[in-house]
Amino acid sequence: MLLAITTTHDPATDLGYLVHKNPARCQSFEMSFGKAYVFYPEASKERCTVALLLDVDPIAIVRGKQGSRNAGLLDQYVNDRPYSASSFLSVAMGKVFSSAFHGKCAERPELPLQALPFTVKLASLPVRGGEMVLYKLFEPLGYTVRVERHLLDSRFPEWGEGPYYTLELENQITLRELLAHLYVLIPVLDNFKHYYIEEDEIEKLLRKGDGWLASHPERAFITRRYLKFQRSLAREALERLVQEEAPQEETESITLEHEQSLNDMRLGSVLAVIRSSGARRVLDIGCGEGRLLAMLLNDPQFDEIMGMDVSIRALELAKLRLHLDRMPEPQRARLSLLHGSLTYRDKRLEGFEAVTAVEVIEHLDLERLHSFERVLFTCIKPRMAVVTTPNREYNVQWEQVGTKKLRHGDHRFEWTRPEFQAWAHNAAERHGYQVRFLGIGPEDSEVGSPSQMGVFTR
């Protein structure tokens, strides 16, 4: 089985630093079930590929073990395990690329944090459930997916196609994220593991799924298959994933914002900008408990309104706030709520004329902003996008916050006005948009307004 990872990053040979393997030589690693080889089919400044070749010994995978994959003795030795991409490959990746999994690079410590253009090719991948499973698992993570299904035997085409595919993926992503996705999803696609599943597999799944599995639309499917349909383990893992995505309680500084009605000013400003655009189909990304959705519903200009949030708990609160269960049918037909993530591509988000992201981006890790930007400007491609975020300069106006604290316990960053404008101008230029800026709330002559808004149009 062969896994090839290619980058065209400049210089492409930085891939050698990321995987801690010298492009100039082939390396081999002893595994309990055979041998793993790492080599570079190509290594130039423009393009570099690292390949992991796994040579599985069918005798070694049976030796010393009671029982077998199936009941028959012959099946222990005659099966597809030495040739198809499976949990053996995930285990080999974990051992051979352990430093890359942990995001370590002593020579270039900044490199593991960079999202780089990667192409992945995986041969002989068994997919139980058909081709659509590949799209359902990888497209929400931002990958472009290409597949080729293979005949059972090219000499006997009348036998039809088998469950084996060559998979090619493209994405701009960190190597650490890429490896974590493959580690979890390869055995999920195969729907089989070569070792016994115990409770420590939950911890392994949560570690490798950190930052993406909780918000994946197929997380239940992934969890069940990864844990080999052991219901008690899958139930525990899903409960912990739900807890991870639940919004944290707000800090005292947020109460200050509410006392000053800043949130009302913010939502009113966003609504006014969206109305002026003439948009009739509006998507609110990170809709939370549905405050903006309620305002949009009360305005007859908007024919279709969608709210999306990563938190199931927040969506449940939105249903209660909006009285969805007893909403008149004409109103109900205009509104839909969607569980999803603003960093993953989702075809259901395409076609909206206006998109809002109100106080959302600061909850993302900085290295994930490129994914948000890609989803917003290349997948959804609205005529108008409105993004608001706190103005860190204004924090000095609140004693409880000051210059060192952030306003919310879940904020990963807060930008000054020049920092926000620099990001917005760069994003607009990359994707063919224009951007203008507005302050939200009472304006101070030195530090500006408490919130800042970027309005992107094309």
Disulfide bonds with the S-S distance in Angstrom:
none
